[in-house]
Amino acid sequence: MELDRRAQIRVSKAGTKGRGFGSGCLIAPRLVLTAAHVLEGMDQTAPEPVTVCLPDTGEREFPATVRWQRWDEKVDAALVEVTDDDGWQTPQSLADLLARPPQRYGLLIGTRPHLVTACGFPRMQKDLDGVRLDEQLTGHISPGTGALAGRYEISSTAPTPGTGSQGDSRWAGMSGAALLTDDGLGGDMLCGVVRRDRQAGAGARLTATPAAHLLNDPDFRALITEHTGWEPVLEPVEPAALFTPAAPERLLDSPASLLRADAEAVAFHGRDSELADLRAWCQDGPPTIAVQVWTGPGGQGKTRLARRLTDLLSHDGWVTGHLRPELTDHDTTPDFTPLATALPLLIVVDYAETRPRLLRRLITHLHRSRHRVRLLLLARSDGEWRTDTALRDADAPTRRLLKGAQPVELAPLIPRSRPAQDRRTAFTHAASDLARLLPRVHTVPDHDWNTLAKALQPPDDLGHPRYDNALTLQLTALVTLLQHGPKPADTSPGTSAEEILLEHEARFWEDSAEAPAFKLNLPTTTLTAAVAVAALCGATTADAATHVLGTVADLPADKTARTAAWLARLYPAELGRYWGALQPDRVAEYHASQIVEEDGIALPAVLTAGTPAQQAQIITVLARAAIAHYNTGRTNRSEHLLRTLDTTLDTTPLTYPAIQTTTAALPHPSRITAPLALRLTSSLAQANRQLAEADPDVFEPDLAASLSDLGTRLSEAGRRSEALTAAEEAVEVYRRLAADNPAAYEPDLARSLSNLGIQLSQAGRRSEALTATEEAVEIRRRLAADNPAAYEPDLARSLSNLGIQLSEAGRRSEALTATEEAVEIYRRLAADNPAAAEPDLARSLTNWAWVRYEAQQDPSGALRATGEAVEIYRWLVTAVPAQFLSPLRSVLGLQADLLLRLGRMREAEAIRRWLRENPLPPDPHNR
């Protein structure tokens, strides 16, 4: 509680010499929140109808005016603005509005009693001289009391003085006091405004207007935004410790900090279509749990989009939050019970690919809810984290939700198909927004940045594909500003924007390292290496930090601890971590990879010194950097980095947990990191084999899963014989496990049989492939009969594969039956959940049409099926072109063949001409 914000409101009353009195809370430098009924009967003709006094700074009353008020059954609140600021002292806690919003607003979402406090100036604290003294009331709210009336009721058993005058409420004057609760991070949330005294016989019973009602009023929100520069956002109270603050503090200590997603330095714009789709997904459909996955390269705008979505839905009565990024698979699972609520709930999980086990536990918990729950997962790419690793030991509902969550790739903010002026305008706006905050970065020299931004010319090459990425455009705007400022970095033409920014960032490192608290006196090369180690490894404790820092060659041992502390101060960490890291992630990845490529740090030594979590982070960071290098045309650097990593792994083995985490986090499929993924998957299978030999009951399930993954990786690498061996062994192990525990392992057995069938078919062993696939269908049919929701999608997939294999074996009639059944199941699933099932429906329609084409039966029916598949794929391509353009082209090719068979030559040639003129573009994920 910030006591310096307590305010006293005095109101001149019409027809009387007396004045009304109430409490209030300063929520902006000159804006006071109070109760509307305090203003009742205000004499508008009085010289000073309403005044505000901050008793912590003196007794002076300042004239004010009412800017907003509402008094009805649910709301009793007003906003009063101080109009004469001559001598007004803004409290220290409100002095810096650019760094963070002055107040967080909270909503109680559960049913358990919750501790709250309010500080005001009730009549019972009026002394003999008539001076109003303060009273801090501590009580609790039981959310189920007063809910039907739309109010909070605060109960307290603390002893209080008498009334002071017979018949009057001893709490008179407390109206308008802010009702506050702890946010779990050492701050507070304003969850209501005290309204009335219910005059309890013992203790206290006061009513309050919930903050949710205030923030639902657009005029209230607009006035707060006008006075603070921040749009107020409603945040859930009970799970506050699980979520990042809706508007975290802007720590603008360096140029790079301006580009953090949570700094929101550049105003959000665009994404109307994506927001509409996400809001429809949240608000439509059954009131149960649903999961969506959105992917895209670093800097594409996933986090900003999700933050905007949660802000908007919070105004519509939703409970929203972003799971704290420092909650990982390597930590003790947090208590998710504070998430229990009957209100609609949206949770965003960023970096989902790096914490699949935590994700599985979260879904398992949320699935118990009987109310509307939406889980939005953000990741660089799809991969085993969603389809495999997160599903081990998961229950059937969790498996179904994750496997059915069809990834959506976030498109460029401003596609190249838009007019060129759109990107130039976006560049200009970004430069203007960044210039507004540059004076707050103390390492940047003083300059008229706003005037410079107005004169700045956008670069000529904004049409280049690299500017498809929103961060790249904003990064370019920032470095262009800096390079036209009074102290540009000395760089050669063609230097990347990341490298230019890092040159400016290095000045921050150098200045801070010589601060009196550290006095490191280290060369810049050593400082840059230390920053790279922090970006590569992270650290949860000071010991873990100093251990990996000890590998920096030029860092004296007696300065290691101080350097670790310097890094902790340089980029402050989230709660529960010792080190933060250079942000945005893409800049940190670029810097870390550059230092590794230049041998600025000994990668084998760092890996050896790291904990399992640090080892996993090292591999993940470098893999992401390799992909980013390749996607921006720096192919030589990408290849060199991967070779360096490969050579390091020849001599430096990873720990078992590190291999597990990294294997799941790598994108799949990805041509660039495929060799690394194969190596790690092979290592994991080998480790599981050794563990299973010693303890088969515990580790045979992991062995089977890793063998199945290994078979897939080997097949993609063209090593078909080895892939087949791994797939056969996976089936053998799962068959043994399923014999002892069919309920637990028959689903995995069916999956491994399905994979084996595909690989046997690719090896030309069609009879054995059919046997394996038919057994998979048989198991899945039995599972689907008991639990259709969980297993019908798998059954349909196996039936579709079986149809293709039966057709290739010449068993055309059976092939038609199998593919027809697959289409029938997918149609039913798509009717209930189009987003999850339509991609599979399109694929099954394509297979059904191909079987008919091969059987030379019903070409018109097959053509209709391809038409339906094309329609679905065209819609999917608009959302995820990289994933669905290839299957669209395949079904169009089949459609052209069918048109030729029907004698419709002109239409067939039109399709083939389109396919020639629109070749498959390079995949941004390098699949």
N, C-alpha and C positions, 0 to 999 in steps of 0.2 A: 504494500500500500504506500503510495506517494502522498505523505501527509501535507506536502506543500501545495497540493491541488484543492484542498478543502475550501469551500466557499460559503459565504453567508449571503443570502438574498433578502433584500428588504423592499417592500412594495408599498407605495402610497395608496391608501384606500379611499375610494370616492365616498363623500358624505361623512367622513370622520377624520379626526386628527391623528388617529392611531395608524400604525403601519403593520402590515403583515410580515411574517418572517418565515424563512425556509432555509434548508441546507442545499448545497449543490456541489458539483465536482467539475473542475476545469478539465476539459477534454481536448482543448486546443489553446494556444497562447492567450486568446481573448474570448473563448467560447465556453459557456458554463451550461452543464446539463442539470436540470432540476425537475421538480414536479409541476405540472400545469396548474393544479389547483392552488398552488402557492400564489399564483398571479390573479386569482379570482378577485373581482371587484377593483382592479387596478384603476387608478385615476389617471387617464391619459392626459389630462390638462395640467397635472402637477408639474412643477419645474423638473423634478427627477422622478418619474413614475416608478422606476425600478433601479436599484443600485446593487453592486457586487463588492464584497469585501473579502480579501484574503487575510484572515486573522494571523496567519503565520508570518506575514510581512508587515503588519500594522493594522490600525483601526480605520484607516481611510476608506470611505465608500466611493466607488467610481460609477458614474452614470452608465446605464446600459439600455439596450433595446431588445425587445422580444423578436427573434428571427423566425422561430418555428414553435408551434405548440399544438398539442392534441390532447383532448380530454374526452374520453368516451368510456364504454364499458371495459375495454381491454387496455387502453393506453391512458396514462396520466403523466405527461412529460412535456418539457419545453426546453428550448435552447435560447439562452440569453447572451447577447454579445456586448462586451465592454466597448463603449463608443469613444470615451475620452481616455486615451492611453498616456496622457501626460503624468509621469510619475508612476505609471503602472509597471510592476516588476514581474516579468515572466518567470515562473518557477524554473529552476535549473532542469527539472525532469522534462520540461517542454522546450528547452532551448534549441534542440537540434532536430528539426522535422525531416531533414533530408536523409538522416541515417536510419530512422525507423519511424513507424507510425506512433503517435503519442499514446494510443490506447488500444489494447486488444479487447474484443467483445466475445463473450462466451455464452453457450447454450447448454443447459443440463439436458442430457439425452437419455439417462437411465431412470431407474426407479428408486435407487438407494439414497438415503439421506446424505446430504452433502454439506460440508462446512463452508460458511460464508462469513463475511464481515462487512460492516458499514460504519462510516465515521461521519457524524453530523453534530448538530448543536440543538439538542432537545431542551424543552422548558425545564426539565428537572435538573439541568446543569446550569441554570441561570443563577448567578451569585447575587448577593445582597445589593450590589451596586448596579444590578441589571445587565451585567456583562454575560454574554453567552459563552460558556466554556464547552469544550468538546467532549464527546462520548463515542467510544469505539465499542460497538455492539458486535459480539461474536455469537453466532447461532448456527442453525442448520436449516436447510430446505429439504423437505420431503416432496419430490416432484409430483407425487400422486395426490397431494393436497392442494386444492385450488386450481388444478389443471383444467377442470371443466369451465371455470370462470376465466381462464387464460391469464392467471396470475401466479406469482410465487408467494408463499407464506413462510416467513422467517420465524422460527421458534427459538427461544432462549430461556434457559433456567437460571441465568446469572442474576444475582440480587441487584435491584435498582432502587434509587431514592424514591421518596413519595412524590405526589403530584405537584406540590408547591402551591396550588390553589384548588379549592374544592370543586370537584366535578370535571375539571379539565384533564385532558390527557397529559401525562407526564412526558410523552414522546412528541408532543406538539413542537414543531420546528425541525423535527428529524426528516420530514417529507422532503424529497429531492436528493437525499444522500445516495451516493453510488453504492451499489451492492457488489462486492468484489469477492473473487475466489482465487485460490492459488492456481497457477498455470503449470505446475510441476517442474518449472525451470527457474524458479526464484523470482518470477514476476507475478503479475495478476491479470485477471480477466474481469471486465465489467459485465456482469450478467443481469443487472437489473437496476431499477431506480425505486427507492422507498416511496410508498404511496400513503398508506393509512395505518393507524394503530387500531387493532381489534380489541384493545383493552382487556387483555388476559387477566384472569384472577391472580395468577402467580407467574413470575417471570415476564416474558414479553412475547407478543405475537403481532408482527407487522406484516403488511402486504407490500408487494413490489410489482412494478411493471417489468416483464422480462425484456431483455435487450433485443431478443428476436423480433418483438413487435415493432421496436424502433427501427431496426435495420430493414424491416419489410417495407418501410415508408420511403419511397424514392426521394422525396424532398428532404427528409432527414439525412439520407446518405449523401445527397448532393451538397448539403451545407457542410457536412463534416469534410468532404473532399475539398470543397472550396477553402476551408480554413487550414487544412493540414497537408494537402497535396497527396493524400492517400485515401483510396476508397475503403470505407470500413467493411470488414468481412467478419461474418459470424463463424466462430470456431467451437467445436465440441469441448466441453470442459473435462469430463471424466477421462477420456483417452488422450488428453493433451500431451502427456509424456511420450506417447507412441508416435505423435505426428510432429512434423516440422511446423513452426509458426507460419500462419498464412502470409505474413509479410515479415520475414526475418530481417535482422539488422543489416543494413548496408555497411559493410566494413570496407570503405573505399580507401585502402592504404596504398594501392598501387594501380597502375594503368589497367592491368589485366582484370582487376576486381570489377571494373565497370562492365565486363562482359559475362559475369556470372548470371545464370538464369534467374536466380532468386534476387539479384540486385534490380532487375527490371528497369535498367537505365534507359533502354529504348522502349518507347510506348508500344504496347501490344496493338497489332492491326491485322486485318484479314482473317483468314481461317473461318469465315462464316459457314461454309459448307461443312467443314469438319465438325465445328461446334454444333451445328444443327443435327448432324448424324449422331454425335455422341449424346446429345440431350435426348434425342428420340430413343436411343438404346437404353438410356437410364430410365426414362419415364414410361416407355411403352413395354409391352410384354408382361409376362406373369410376375407377380410380386414375390419372386424367389431370388436366389443368387444367380448371377450371370457374370461371365468373365470375357473381357476383350483384351487383345494384345496389339499394341501399336509399336511399330519398329521404324528405324531410320538411323542414318549415321549421326555421329555426334555433332551437335550444332544445328540440327534440322529444325528444332523448335518443339520437340515432343514435350519437354517439361513446361515450357511457357504455355503451350496449348492446354495441358492438363491443369495448370494453375488457374488459367482463365475459366476452364470448365468448373472447377471446384468453387471458385468465387461466385460464378453465376448461379449455380445450383444452391449455394448456401442462402441466397436470397429467396429461393423458392421452397424453403422448408426442409432442405436436405441436410443431413449430417455429412460433412466432407472432410477429408484430410489426406495428407501425403505421408506415407510411412517413413519414419526417420531413416536416412541412408546408412547410418552407422549400425543399424540392426542387421546383422549378417548371419550366415550359416555357422560361423565360428563362435558365436556367442550363445549363452543360455537363452532359450526361447522365452521371449517376454510374456507377461500375463496379458492375454487378449480379452479377458472378461470385461474390462471397461468399455469395450465396443458394443456391448449389448444395448439395443435400443429398438423401439417400435417404429421409429422414424425411418424414412428411406435413407440408406447409407451408401456413400461412394468413397472407396479407398483407392488411392493411386499408389502403385509400387513402382518406383523408378529403379533402374539397374536390376531388373527382375532376373536377368540371365546370370547374375553373380550370386544370387541367394535362393536357389530353387528349393532347398529344404525348409527354409523359413517360410517360403511361399506356400509350400504344401501344408505346413502346420496352420498357417493363417486361413487357408481355404477350408481345411477340416473344421476349424473353429467356427468360421462364418457360416458353414453349411447348416449348422444347428439353428440358425435364425429362422423364424417363421415370417419374416418380413422382407421387404424389397432391399436387396443388397447388390451393389455393382462393384466389381473389382477391375480396375484399369491397370494393365501391366505395360510398362514402358521398357524397351530393350533396344540395343543396337541392332540386333537381328534375331531371327528365330533360331532354334537349335535344340539340342538334347535337353536343355534345361526345362523345356516345356513338355516334350514328348517322352522323355525317358527318365532322366535323373530325378526330376521332381516327383515321378510317379512310383518310384520304388518304395514299397511299404505304404503307399497311399491307399485310401479306401476307394471303393468303386465310384462314389459321387465325385471325388476329387479328380480321379482319372478322367471321368467323362467331361468335367468342366474344362480341364486344361487341354485335353486332346481336341475338344470341340471348339476351342477358342481360336478361330481362324485369324491369323495375323493380318493386320492392315498396315501397309507401308505408308508413312506420312509423305505426301507429295511436296515438292518445292513450294515455298511460300509464294514466290512469284515465278511461275513457269516461264520458260523461254517463249512459249506461244503467246504470252501477253505482250502488249506494246512495249517497246524498249524504254519508253518514258517512265513506265511503272517502276523499273529498277532504279532509274536515276532519281525519281522522287523518293523512293525508299532510302537510298543512300543519303540524300540531303536531309531527310527527317532524322535518320540515325545520327548523322554528324551533329545536327542541332541538339538532339537529346543528350548526346555524350558530352558536348561542349558545356551544357548546363551544369554537369556534375564534375567536369575536369578540375575546376578550382578547389574541389574538396580533396583531391589527391595530392598529398603534401610533397611527394617527390617530383611532381610536375611543376615547372616554373610558372610564375605568375604571367598571365597573358590575357588579352581580350579574346577568349576562345569563342564566344558567341558571335562576334563580328567575323572572325576567321571562318567559322562554320558557314555563315551566310555567303561568303565569297568563294567557298571551296567548290571546285569543279569535280563532278564524278569522273572516275576513270573511263577510258574509252572502251574497255573490254568487258563491260558488265554483262554482255550477252554470253560470255564464256560459261560452260557448264559448271565450273566451280562455284559460281554465284547462285546456283540452284540452292545452295546451303545458306540459310539465314545468318548463321554465325559468321560465315566467310564475308558476307557483305558488311555486317556490322564491324567485324575485325578490320576490314579494309578502310572503313570510314574512320575508325579510331586511329589507325597508324597514319592515315593521310593527314589527319589533324595534327598528330604529334610531329610528323615530318615537316609540316609547314609552320610549326611553332618555333619558339626561340632556341630550342636545343634539340635539333634532329639527331638521330643516330647516324653514325657513319657507315652506310651500307652501300653495296654495289648495285647497279641496275639488275632487275630480275630477282632480287632477294624476296623470299616469300614473306607474306604478311606476318605469319607466326614468328619468323626469325627477327623481323624488325621489332615486333612487340616485345620479344624476349630481350632485345638490346636495351629497350627502355626499362623493362622490368629489372634488369641487372643493376640499374642505378639504385633502385629500391633496396635490393639485396646489399649492395655496398654501403649505402647510408645507414641502414638499420644494423648492420654487423658492427659498425663503429660506435653505436650508441653506448652511453656509459654503463648500461646494464650488461653489456656483452664484451665490448672491446676485443673483438676476435683477432683483428690485425692479420687477416688471411687474404691471400691473393684471390682475384675474381674467379680464376679457374677452379679453385677449391670450393668457393661458395656455390658456383654453378653446379659442381659435382654433388655437393651436399643437397641442394634443392632437387636434383635429379633422383637421388636416393630416396628422398622423402616422397616424391611423386611415384616412384616405382614401388616402394614398400609400404608406406603408411606405418603407423605404430599406435598401439593401444596403450603402451606404458613407456616411461622414460627409459627403462632398461632395454626394451625391445628397440627403441630408437638409437640408443648409444651403441648397441651391438652391431647393427647394420652400418652405422656411420663409421665404425672402426675400420671398415674396409676401404674408406677413401684414402688413397695413397699419401696425399700431401697434407693430411689433417693430423696435427700432433695429438698424441694421446691425452695430453693435459688440457686440450681444448675440445675434446669430443663431447663432454657433457654440456659445456656452454653452447656449443654449436647445435646440439639437439634442442636445448632450450630456446635458442635463437630461432630455429625453424618452427618450433611450437608457437612462438610469438608472431613470426612472419605471416603464417597462414593459420589462424586459429581453428581448432578442431571442433567438431560437433561433440555433444555431451557423450562421455564415455570413451573418448579417444584422446591420445596425447598429441599426435600430429594431424594437422589438416594437410592440404596440398594446394599447390598452384591450380587456379581455375581460370577458364573453363577446362574441362577434362582434355579436350582436344589439344589445347596449348600445352598442358602438362605432358601429354603423351608425345607430342612433337619434341619437347625439350628433353625428356628422358631418353627417347630413342636417339636423338642427336648426340648426347653425351656418351651413350653406349657405342654408337657407330664410331665416334672419335676416340674411343678407348679412354675416356675421361674417368670411367669407373671400371673396376674389374668385375664383370658380370658373374663369373664363377664364384668369386669370393662373396658377393652380395647374396647370391642364391644360397650358398652354404650357411651364411650367417642368419638368414631369414627364418622366421617361424613358418609353419605351414600356411597360415593366412597370408603372410608376406610373400612367400614363394608363389602362391596362386595369383596374387595381385601383380607381381613382376611379369609373369607370362602373359596375363590378360592385357596389361598395359602395352607391352611390346607387340602383341598380336594385333591389337587395335591400331597401333601406330603404323604397322606394316600395311594394313588394309588402307589406312588414310593416305599413306605415301602413294600406294598404287593408284588409288582412285583420283588423285590429283596430278597424275602423270609422273610422279617421282618413282618410276619402276625400279631404277637401279638401287635407290636407297631402300626400297621395300625388300628387294632380293638380298641385299647386303645384310640388312637387319635380321632377316630370317635365317640366313646362313650363320650369322654370329650366334643366334639363339640355338640353332641346331648343334653347332660345334660345342657350345657350352654344355648342352645336355648330354653330350658324349661322355663328359668327365664329371658332371655334377648331377647326381640323381636327385629327383624330387621326392619329398615325403609322400606317403600314401594319401593323406587328406588333400594335399596340394594338387595331386594328379586328379583326384575326384572332382574338386571344385573347378579346375581349369578346363578339364574335358567337357564339363557341362556348359561352361560359359562361352566356349568358342562357337562362332557362327557355323551353322550347318544347313545346307551345304555351302562351302566357300572354297573356291579354287585356290585362292591365295594361301590360306592357312590349312588347306587339306593335308599336306605332308606333316605339318606340326600336329594336327589333330590325330592323324593316323599313328604317329609316334607315341603320343600320350595315351591313346586308347589301347595300343599294344602294351605299353608299360602297365596300364591299369589291369588289363587281363592277366598279364604275367604276375603281378602282385597278388591279385585275387586267387590265382591258381595256387600260389605258395601258401596263402592264408587258409584256403579251403582244404589243402592237404593236412594242415595242422588242426583245423577246427571246421569240418564240413557243415555241421549244423548251422553255424553262424554265417559262414562266408560263401557257401555254394550258391545262394541266390545272387550275390554280387558277381560271382564268377560267371554265372549264366548270362546275366545282363550285360556284362562287359564283353563277353564273347559274341553276343548278338550284335552289339555296337561295332565290334571289331570286324565282323563279317560285312557289315554295311560299308564301313570305311575302306576295307580292302577291295570290295567290289567296285566302289567309285574310283579307286586308284587303278583299276584294270587288272588287279591281281586275283583273277576269278578262282583259281584253284585253291589258294590260301583262304579266300573268302568263304568258299564252300566248306572247307575243313572247319573253320570257326563256327559257321552256322550249324553244321551237323553236330558239333560238340555242344553248342548251346541247347539244341533240341534234346540231346541226350541227357544233359544235366536237368533241364526243366521237366523232362518226362519222369525222371527219378523223384524230383521234388513234388510233382503233381500226384504221383502215386501215393505219397505219404500224406499230402495235404492238398487235395484237389481244389478246395474253395479258395486257397491262397494263390495257387500257382497255375491252375488251368488257363487263366487269361494270358499269362506270360508264355505258356506252352503254345497256345494258339498263335500268339504273335510271332514266336520264333519259327513255328511251322510255316506260317505265311511267308516270312522272309526267306526261309529255306526253299520254299516252292518257287519263288521268283528267281533265286540264284540257280537252282537246278534247271529251270527253264532257260536261263541265259547260257548255261553250259551245254544245252542241247539234250539234256536228260529228261525228256518231256514226260515219260511215263512215271518216273520217280517224282517229278515236280507235281504232277496231278495227284499222286497219292498224298503228298504232304499238304497240298492246298485243300484237298477234300477232307482230310482230317481236321485242318484248321476250321473249315466251314462247319463240320459236325460239332466240334467243341463250342464254337461261337453260337451255333443255333441253339444248343442246349442252354448256354449261359443267357442268351437273349430271351429265351422262354421264361426264365426265372426273373430276369431283370432287364426288360426291354430298354429302358432309358439309358442304362449304362453300356449295354453290349450290342444293341442293334446297329449302331454306326460301324462297329468292327465287323459284324456279320455281313453288312452290305458291301464293305470294302473287299472282304474275302470272296464273296459271290461274284463281284465284278472281275477280280483277278482270275477266279476259276473259269468264268466265261471265256476270257481270252485264251487261257491254256487249253480248254476243251475245243475251242475253235481251231487252234493251231494243231491239235491232235486229230482233227477231222470229225469230231463229235459235235456237229453243228447244231443239232436239235437240242442237246443238253446245254450247249453254250447259250443258245437263245433263252432257254428257261432260266439259267442262272443270272444272265444279265438283266432279264426282265424283272426278276425278283429284286435284284439290287436297285434298279430304278424305282420300283414300287416302294421300297423301304425309304430311299432317299427323298422321294416326293413327300412321303408322310412326315419325315423329319424336317424337311424344308418348310412345310406348312406351319410347323410349330416354332421353328427357329431358323429363319432364312439365312441369317448371317453365318451361322455355323455349318449348315448343311448344303447350301447352294453350290459351293465349289465342288463338293463330292457328287452332287446331283449332276453337274455339268460333265464331270469326268465319267460317271456311269452312263450318261446318255451317249457320250462319245464312244465308249466301249460297246454299248448296245448297238449303235449304228455301224460300227466297224464289223461286229460279228455278222450282222445282216449283209453288209457289203461283201464280206468274204463268202458267205453262204449263197450269195446272189438271190436273196429273198427280200421281197417287199422294199425295193429301193426308195419308193415314195415315203414309206414310213421312216426309213433310215434317214432320209433327207429332212423330214420334219424334226427328227430327234437332233440332228446336227444344228438345225436352225434354232432350236430351243437352247442347245448348249452354247452356240455363238452368242445369243442374246445375254445369257448369264455371264459368259466370259467378258463380253464387251463392258458390262457394268463393273465387273471385278477389276478389269484392267485400269479403269479410271482411279481406283483406290490403290491397287498394288500392281503396277505395270510389270515390275521385275518378276513377280511370281506367276502372273497369269497370261502374259503376252505369248509365251512359248506354247502353252496348251491351246490358246486361241488360234494360233497359226496352224497347229496340228489339226484341229477340228475343221478349220477353213479348208485345209488341203484335202481332207476327207470329203468335205462338202463339194468341192470342185470335182472330185472323182465321181461322186454320185450324180452330179449334174451331167457330166459327160455320158455316164451310163444311161441316163434318161434322155439323151439327145439334146440337152439344153446347152449347146456349145458356147453361145455368147455369154451366158451367165458364168459358166465355168471359167472362161478366159478372163472375165472381169476380175474374178477372185484371184486367179493366178497372177494377173498383172499387179494387183494390189500387194500380193505377197512379195513379188519381185521388187516393187518400188518401196516397200517398207520392211527392210531386213531387220532381224532381231538386233537391237542395240546392245552395247556392253552393259552387263548387269552391274549396278552399283554395289552389290554385295559379292560380285565376282564369283557367282556360283558356277 
